[in-house]
């Protein structure tokens, strides 16, 4: 069973641009999170227990870095999705132009 599929390259491109903006915002939030939480690094103290909370395998610093890395990666992936949509819209337009040329 076949159906009709209509795709507006301009709308696809617009969604791609919005995704890129969202992705950049996500990256910015991850960077701001690291900067804002850095101000609290000193609160853990200097004793052995405090160092374990701060630097241990599941400690504050490794967890903070991991969270920021994941958020940054998601932002980068979202930007790539947006770029892919823009590229797809351009490819669709080029394919349409090439096909139109063939049928002249």
Secondary structure, 3 states (H helix, E strand, C coil): CCCCCCCCHHHHHHHHHHHHHHHHHHHHHHHHHHHHHHCCHHHHCCCHHHHHHHHCCCCHHHHHHHHHHHHHHHHHHHHHHHHHHHHHHHHHHHHHHHHHHHCC
